[in-house]
Amino acid sequence: MTPSAASSNDKTPEGSPPVTRSRVFLVDDHAMFREGMRQLIEREPDLTVCGDVADADEALREIRERKPDLVIADISLSGTTGIDLIKNIKAEFEDLPVLVVSMHEESLYAERALRAGAMGYVMKQEPAKTVKVAIRKVLGGDIHLSEKMSATMLAKFMLGSRTNQPVSPIETLSDRELEVFRMLGEGKPTRQIAEELNLTITTINSFRNRIKEKLNLKNSTELILHAVQWVREGIT
C-alpha cells in the first residue's frame, strides 16, 4: 500500500523536497513495548507513529479515524487475539497492511497470521534493524518472514498441494482453540486462561474438549502433554 494522503511531511532544508512519512499504528497490550517501538520508528526520517492502543476494539475505532499506512499488532491481546484483529482489519480495510511483532514463536503463529491477512511476522527479540526492514518491506507490498520460516511454509505448501490435506492436526484448530492450546502448553491453568481471554471457565473447558476431539486425545493429561510438547518444539 502506498503512503496515504494523510501522511505527514517533515520540514526539510530550503530547496529540498518534503519527506513523506508513512504513518504506523501500534496495537500491543504492553505500554512499555509500544513506547519503545514508537521511539524506534520516530527516529526514521520516512516513518512516524500516528497512534497506539492496548486493545482490539479501540484499535478499530482509532484506525478508522487516523487512517494509518501500516498496523503493527501483537498476537496476544486482552480479550481477543491478534489473529482475530487482523481478520477484522482486513474485512474493513482490505488494502491496509498488517505486520505482526510478537513474543510468540514465528513457527507457531506466522502461517496462521498470514492466512488471516497479515503481510509479515517478526519476533520481539529480533534486532531493531530487522523490525525496520520488515516495516519497509510490508509498506512496499512484500511479505516479510525469516528465511527459515519462508522455507518451512514453502515446503508445507508443496506437501499440502500434493496431498490436499492439512499437514498437521494442529491446523484443524480454530484461532481461539489454538490460543487456548498454546496457553495450556505454557502451563497456565484453566482459570488463568479464562481471565486472560476474558471468557468463562465453562467456555474454556468447551474449547479444551473440542481440542481433545480434533487432536484425538483421550484425556486432559494427554492434552496438556501434547500442548507442552508443541510449545517446546516451536521454541527449539
Secondary structure, DSSP 8 states (H G I E B T S, - for coil): ----TT-EEE---TTS--EEEEEEEEE-S-HHHHHHHHHHHHTSTTEEEEEEESSHHHHHHHHHHH--SEEEE-SEETTEEHHHHHHHHHHH-TT--EEEEESS-HHHHHHHHHHHT-SEEEETTS-HHHHHHHHHHHHTT--B--HHHHHHHHHHHHHHHHH-S-SSGGGGS-HHHHHHHHHHHTT--HHHHHHHHT--HHHHHHHHHHHHHHTT--SHHHHHHHHHHHHHHHH-
